Amino acid sequence: YLNKVYYGGGAYGIDAASRLFFGHSASQLTLSEAAIIAGLVKAPSNYSPTADAEAAQGRAGVVLQTMVETGAITPAEAAEADPRQPRLGRGALLAPPRPDRHVGRHPLPREEARLLKDDRAAGIGRRHD
């Protein structure tokens, strides 16, 4: 499934997304980069690092927190994997936030917005000190 799903920007599959966003194959992904790509599955246009870096980083944080909760990684590994650190393929920093991106319309389809609100209410994706 993950090698066939759409990740945005014309990329289908993890390797294509890795090459598109980070300029290297999926076998070379860092944990931060992998979290950004994994976050795209939910809504590629909303969490694209080239369109809205802040949303991409926030979603990657949710992915990392979920990985900790399921035992896939340790809290220390999650803390070390800072989604703000990856650079796009040509060495450019992730795109800056676009505050005007959703002016005049709801930023997410209703069901996704409800699920995101539920996640936030449950504390998923929040950084705990």
Buried (B, 14 or more C-beta within 10 A) or exposed (E): EEEEBBBBBEBEBBBBBBBBBBEBEBEEBBBBBBBBBBBBBBBBEBBBBBBBBBBBBBBBBBBBBBBBEEEEBEEEEBEBBBBEEBBBEEEEEBBEBEEEEEEEEEBBEEEBEEEBEEBEEEEBBEEEE
